[in-house]
Each structure stands twice: as structure tokens, then as C-alpha cells.
Amino acid sequence: MYSVFLVDDEPIVLEGIRTKIDWESSGFTFAGEATDGEIALSMIHEIKPDILITDIKMPFMDGLQLASSIKKTQPWIKIIILSGHDEFDYAKKAISIGIEDYILKPFTSEEIISSLQKAAAQIDKERKQLSDITHMKEELKSSEKLIQKEFLNNLVHSAVDMSTVMQKSTEMGLDLISRYYKILISKIESKSGDLHEQEQACSLINSYSSSWEQTNTFFHHNNWLICICKGSAQNELEENIYRIAETIEHIVTQNNACTVITGIGKTVEHLSSISESYEDAKKIIQNHNLENQTRIISTDDIQINDDGSALLEFKEKDPMVERLKYAVKTDISAIIDESMSLINSNPGQFQFFASYILADLIFAVSKLIESFGGNIKEIKPEILQHSFIDSAVQNEELFIKELESILTFALEYRDSKITGKYGDVILKAKKYIDENYADQNTTLTTVAEVVCLSPNHFSTIFSQECKTTFIEYLTNVRIENAKRLMKQTDMKGYDIAYECGFSDPHYFSYIFKKNTGLSPREFKGSL
């Protein structure tokens, strides 16, 4: 099945395409619609359809502007242009953007299906080409690629001086000069351990990555994609890097065989400091053992203190402190096993080594609590007492129990604070949606502005925190309010549609039935 998104400022055109095509029997699914390019852009960003059908003439953002933006951010989407203007200039511009087909109005459903089938055939052909692992391996082995990879790898590891960087980047045609830099690392893994699946996903990413603006990429350790992203403004850089992160996630998880953990390092202002951003991103990748889970995690997401200090920037380099920053609950048993291994390698000295290990852990936990603005003396003062350690090391069973208790406490406290960082953001966003769902202009972009995040960053945070996309949540709020109005009022269906933020009563009926299994009329009749 190939998903299709429609954009046209004429509701009658949208309704005609939506209702007159038997989507499923034709091998397609209807993913959604919008009446102008601006609204469509934010919806497409989240829905990520396979094919876009768009009118060429629309207010705010026309079809060619929309197509151009989509091709830059989601180049796999096949675009079909609808136009009432038989003008060669439009066709020329459409072809230069990379449009798959150009259909003149009026058109028939057969013409639309034929165009969709051509786009689907092109998708199949590209997927086969892009997953050609042999091609990827040959490309990566080319001397030019290997030289560039080695150069970029040395750059992020600070293994080359800046004068050499400038000289070699010019020789290789790499534009690395910018105001701000950020490193993104994506680790791609097969859920089943099948290296062929992993290589296919990496091959797809490698093929698409050349189209990402302001970004240089290379693979490290075979399945680590390193992206050096740059931008003239911090908000522009953040928007771009989250767009890339979500694009990588979409590509990798299309066949549900692989997962990807993406770490985003801090923003730096000098090329010579790029290794700092790289180290941040690498620590996230190395320390988040999220088996068979896909996540996007940024250094900024774990910056807690109001003064701007980050969890990644402790002055103390205690190994346990570093470990607790990223440990998950499944790591607790490993930490305990390592502690017991150290103790058992020194027979006859259980209490001495157990006391040392417990004291070190308590110190690390106190530093972790401080990083979140807490005070261990107020939150868990009992573990600071000498009597606590003396009691805990009386025997092995009690010692293990106390280690497990302290580690569990530390990770739960940390996680509650990290979640809390965006808890306020999510609450504010949901409150705004509840108050403004009736406004047709309530979109991902407008809500992101309210919570002071870039749209792509907000989209990532919302979906990961709420376990649903922004579009799905907004649609559900609108549908639930439509149900409420049907139960409590005698309003007509088209009035309810407009009252709940839908621009077209026919589209409202379609979405209502898709979400509830009943048409608005059937739902009303069942009350």
C-alpha cells in the first residue's frame, strides 16, 4: 500500500478525488488532505506520505513552492501536480523540481489512478535501487569517499589542526564554514540481528543523505551515521537537525525490521569545538541501552538546571556519575554484578570493599541529584549516615539489596526530572489545543510557537512523550468534541464540522468514520 496526501484550495476537488477513487482496491491508502500549502507542509512532515497530489495555484504557498520544500526535506515523496493552466512555464518549473507527473484539470479518476500507479512503480524501482547494498559498498570504497570519510572522522575526533581542515576541505569541495555546528549520530540496528536488514537500512540512508542541506555525512562502525550539521542561526540549525533525525527514523523503520537511536550533541560556535558536540552525541548512543526501541535524544533534552548547566557537563569525572547519567533499569543488575566481582576477587575483605563501593555509589548519586537542583540531605538523608553503611555491609544479601535500592532510587529520580522538563511543554501544548481546536489554523507550527520550540523538535518531543503524533492527537480532540456536540446539541453535521476545526464537512465525515467506524449520521442515530 502507498499512502497519498491531497492538497487543493477547492474542497470540491478534494472531495472528488477522495470519494471517487477506491483507494484500497487500487493499492493505495488515503493519508489526509489540506486546503493550502502552509498547513499541508506541517501535516506532511508528520504523516510522511509516499505520494503527494497538489494543486499548482493556491493561496499562501502554491503547489510548486510546496513541492520544492518537500523535495528538500522528504525527497522520497513522489509529487503529482494538478493544474488548470496549460502553460509551458509551469511544466518546465515542475520538471526542474522533480515532479513525477503533471495533470491538467478537468481530469478523470482513471487519470489520477494511472498517475498514482506510475508514481508507485517509480517508488518500487527506487527502493530496489536504493537498497542495493553492493552499490553502497562500492561507493563507500571509492578512493574519494574513503578520503572524505577519513577527513571528516578526524575532524569530529579533533585529530587534525584547523589550518589543515581549511586547506583539505577546500581541496575536497566541502563547505564547512558556518556560524553554528551540531553533531547527530544515528545507530542503526536490526531487531533480529540480521546484518542484511541492517545493511539495507544503512544503504537507503546513504542514498538519501546527499540531498540534506547544510550537512556532511559519513558512516562509522558500519552502522553509525555521523552527520555534521551547520547553520547561520541556532533555530535554523535545530529545525534542520530534527528534520534529519525524523527522516532517518522514517527511513529505517519503514519495514519494521530495524531500530535507530539518534543522539544529538550540543551546539558549538567554532569548527575547532565540533568534537565536543560529537562526544555528547556519542555518549548518548553508547549509554542508552534501549533494546528494540527507536528514540531521538538530544543533549538539550537532558539540560535541566535553570542556569544552563547540562547533565553532560559535570566537572567531576567520577565513572559512576558518568554511568548514572544514561543508565537504564536493566543496567542495575550489571552494576551489582561488577561490584560483587570486585569484592569476590579479594576474598576475606568483604566489608572493606563493600563499604568503599557503597560510599562511592552514594557520592555519585548525590552528585546526580545536585545536577537536577536537588539536595540529597533533604531527599534521602538516611544514606549519608555512617550507620547506614555499617549496617548495609553486614552480609552479602543485605549489601546487594541496598545497592539495588539506591540505584533504583537514583534512576527513578533522574527520569522523573527529565520527563518533567517537557511535562510543562506537553501540558501547555495540550491546553492550547483544547482551547483552539476549533481554529482551522491550529497546526503543528502554531502550537510549536506557543511552547517556544521549533516545529521539528516539538514534533519529536510530543510523539515520544505522548506515544502519538501531534496530528493524531489534534484529530482525536476534534472528533471527541464533535461527538460531544452530537450528544448535547441539535446542530447540523456541517456546523459541527466547522465548529470542530474542519474546513470541509465531507472531509469531516470521512475522518469521523475512519476514527469511529460510523458516519456522523450513524453515530447520531445510535444515541
NUKE-741207 format. One line per 10 residues: number of its first residue (from 1); for each residue x, y, z of C-alpha. Coordinates in steps of 0.1 Angstrom, whole numbers. Example, Ala and Ser with C-alpha at 12.3 -4.5 7.8 and 13.67 -1.06 7.14 Angstrom:
1	123:-45:78; 137:-11:71
This chain:
1	0:0:0; 12:35:-9; -1:64:12; -14:95:-7; -19:131:6; -40:157:-12; -37:195:-13; -61:218:-32; -78:250:-22; -111:238:-38
11	-130:215:-14; -149:200:-44; -117:188:-60; -105:172:-28; -139:156:-23; -139:143:-58; -105:126:-56; -112:113:-21; -146:98:-28; -143:86:-64
21	-112:65:-60; -115:31:-45; -82:35:-26; -76:0:-12; -85:-19:-43; -62:3:-62; -33:-4:-39; -33:30:-21; -44:45:12; -58:80:17
31	-35:97:43; -51:131:46; -57:164:29; -52:202:33; -66:233:16; -33:253:14; 4:246:11; 14:261:45; -9:238:65; -1:209:42
41	37:213:49; 34:207:87; 10:178:82; 32:161:56; 61:165:79; 43:143:104; 24:119:81; 53:113:57; 32:100:28; 46:82:-3
51	28:103:-28; 16:140:-28; -11:153:-52; -12:190:-51; -29:219:-70; -4:243:-85; -23:275:-78; -32:281:-41; -30:310:-16; -2:314:9
61	20:287:-6; 14:274:-41; 20:239:-53; 54:245:-67; 67:261:-35; 52:232:-15; 68:207:-39; 102:224:-37; 101:224:2; 90:187:3
71	118:176:-21; 144:192:2; 131:176:34; 115:143:22; 129:135:-12; 113:101:-14; 78:116:-18; 65:114:-53; 47:145:-64; 18:149:-88
81	8:184:-98; -28:194:-107; -33:225:-128; -60:243:-148; -32:262:-166; -18:246:-197; 13:267:-196; 47:255:-206; 65:276:-179; 47:258:-151
91	56:224:-166; 92:235:-170; 95:246:-134; 77:215:-122; 101:192:-141; 131:211:-127; 118:205:-91; 115:168:-98; 77:164:-102; 66:129:-112
101	35:139:-132; 15:169:-143; -22:166:-148; -45:192:-164; -79:200:-150; -106:187:-156; -94:152:-151; -110:118:-145; -105:93:-116; -89:70:-142
111	-62:96:-150; -55:100:-113; -52:63:-107; -29:59:-138; -7:87:-125; -6:71:-90; 4:38:-105; 33:54:-124; 44:70:-91; 41:37:-73
121	62:19:-100; 89:46:-96; 88:41:-58; 93:4:-62; 122:9:-87; 139:34:-64; 135:13:-33; 152:-16:-52; 180:6:-64; 185:23:-30
131	186:-10:-12; 213:-23:-35; 239:-30:-8; 266:-38:-34; 263:-3:-49; 266:13:-15; 297:-8:-6; 313:1:-39; 306:38:-34; 319:37:1
141	351:20:-11; 358:46:-38; 390:64:-30; 373:98:-30; 347:87:-5; 373:70:17; 395:101:18; 365:123:26; 353:99:53; 388:98:69
151	390:136:69; 355:141:85; 362:113:110; 395:131:120; 376:164:122; 350:152:147; 377:135:168; 399:166:168; 427:146:151; 436:174:126
161	446:210:131; 424:238:118; 448:251:91; 448:216:76; 410:214:79; 406:246:59; 431:235:33; 417:200:28; 381:210:29; 387:234:1
171	406:208:-19; 377:183:-15; 350:209:-23; 335:207:12; 319:239:26; 324:237:63; 323:274:72; 293:284:93; 282:303:125; 269:272:144
181	275:235:143; 258:204:158; 267:167:155; 240:140:150; 248:103:154; 223:76:144; 230:40:154; 210:16:131; 204:-20:143; 184:-50:131
191	158:-62:157; 166:-98:149; 204:-93:144; 201:-98:107; 230:-79:92; 214:-79:57; 184:-59:71; 208:-35:88; 229:-30:57; 198:-24:36
201	186:4:60; 221:19:60; 221:18:22; 188:36:20; 200:64:43; 233:67:25; 214:72:-8; 191:99:6; 217:117:28; 233:136:-2
211	202:157:-5; 203:170:31; 212:207:31; 239:222:53; 250:186:62; 280:164:57; 276:127:65; 297:95:67; 293:60:82; 314:49:111
221	315:13:126; 293:3:96; 260:12:113; 268:46:129; 257:75:107; 276:107:116; 260:140:104; 279:173:107; 252:199:106; 257:236:103
231	236:267:102; 237:305:103; 212:307:131; 206:284:161; 169:280:154; 176:272:118; 202:246:128; 179:230:154; 150:228:129; 172:212:103
241	188:186:126; 155:174:140; 141:172:104; 171:150:95; 167:129:127; 130:122:119; 138:115:83; 164:89:94; 139:74:118; 112:72:90
251	136:55:65; 150:30:90; 116:19:105; 97:17:72; 98:-21:71; 98:-25:109; 129:-47:108; 153:-22:123; 155:4:151; 176:36:153
261	188:55:183; 197:91:174; 219:112:197; 221:150:191; 251:169:206; 252:204:219; 255:234:196; 291:248:192; 302:281:176; 336:270:163
271	346:242:139; 375:235:163; 349:227:190; 329:202:169; 345:173:188; 326:185:220; 293:181:202; 304:147:188; 313:135:223; 279:145:236
281	261:126:209; 284:96:212; 278:93:250; 240:93:243; 244:65:218; 268:44:240; 248:47:272; 212:44:262; 207:6:260; 171:8:246
291	168:-27:231; 145:-28:201; 134:8:207; 137:38:184; 144:72:200; 157:107:193; 176:121:223; 193:155:224; 218:169:248; 193:198:251
301	166:173:263; 186:165:294; 197:200:302; 179:206:335; 193:235:355; 179:270:350; 215:283:348; 220:263:316; 244:238:330; 239:204:314
311	238:169:327; 266:161:303; 289:186:318; 298:175:353; 331:189:364; 336:157:385; 346:128:362; 336:101:386; 330:70:364; 298:61:384
321	285:96:379; 290:93:342; 274:60:341; 243:71:361; 236:98:336; 225:73:310; 219:40:327; 185:23:324; 170:0:350; 182:-31:332
331	217:-19:339; 212:-22:377; 220:-59:378; 251:-54:357; 264:-27:381; 257:-50:411; 274:-80:394; 305:-58:387; 306:-47:423; 303:-83:436
341	330:-94:411; 354:-69:426; 346:-80:461; 349:-117:453; 383:-111:437; 395:-100:472; 385:-129:495; 383:-122:532; 378:-84:527; 341:-82:520
351	332:-54:545; 362:-32:534; 355:-33:497; 317:-33:501; 320:-1:523; 342:15:496; 318:6:468; 287:18:487; 303:51:497; 314:57:461
361	278:50:449; 263:73:475; 287:101:464; 278:96:427; 240:96:435; 244:128:455; 261:145:425; 234:132:402; 207:147:425; 226:180:427
371	227:182:389; 189:183:389; 188:210:415; 181:186:444; 198:181:477; 205:145:489; 204:157:525; 168:167:521; 156:139:497; 173:108:511
381	193:118:542; 194:83:558; 220:70:533; 245:97:544; 248:82:579; 278:61:588; 254:37:605; 237:31:571; 269:19:555; 279:-1:586
391	245:-19:586; 245:-24:548; 278:-43:547; 270:-68:574; 264:-95:548; 262:-100:511; 224:-103:508; 218:-70:526; 245:-53:507; 230:-63:473
401	196:-53:485; 208:-18:495; 228:-13:462; 197:-22:442; 175:2:463; 199:31:459; 204:26:421; 166:23:416; 160:55:436; 187:74:416
411	174:63:381; 137:70:391; 146:104:404; 166:112:373; 139:100:350; 112:120:368; 132:152:363; 140:145:327; 103:138:319; 94:169:340
421	115:190:317; 90:185:289; 60:178:311; 52:215:312; 57:218:275; 32:190:268; 7:203:293; 9:238:277; 5:224:242; -25:202:252
431	-41:232:269; -36:253:238; -51:226:216; -81:222:240; -88:259:237; -81:263:200; -90:230:183; -119:248:165; -95:271:147; -86:256:113
441	-52:274:116; -42:253:147; -13:233:133; 20:218:144; 37:251:136; 14:273:155; 15:251:187; 53:248:185; 55:286:185; 33:287:217
451	57:263:235; 88:281:221; 102:251:203; 110:246:166; 82:225:148; 105:195:142; 118:195:178; 83:198:192; 70:171:169; 97:147:182
461	91:156:218; 53:153:215; 53:119:198; 79:104:222; 62:118:253; 26:112:243; 31:80:223; 11:95:194; 17:121:167; 6:157:170
471	-18:152:140; -34:121:156; -38:139:189; -54:170:174; -77:150:152; -88:129:182; -96:161:202; -117:174:173; -135:141:169; -142:138:206
481	-157:174:207; -177:165:176; -192:135:195; -200:158:224; -218:183:202; -238:155:186; -249:142:220; -256:176:236; -270:197:207; -292:196:176
491	-265:212:154; -263:201:118; -234:180:107; -217:207:86; -220:232:115; -203:207:138; -176:202:113; -167:239:112; -172:242:149; -145:215:155
501	-119:229:131; -126:210:99; -126:232:67; -148:207:48; -178:188:61; -172:160:36; -136:155:49; -150:157:85; -174:128:76; -145:108:62
511	-123:113:92; -151:107:116; -159:73:101; -122:64:98; -118:71:135; -151:57:149; -162:32:124; -195:51:120; -205:81:98; -217:112:118
521	-253:103:108; -249:67:120; -233:79:153; -261:104:159; -287:77:152; -271:54:177; -275:79:206
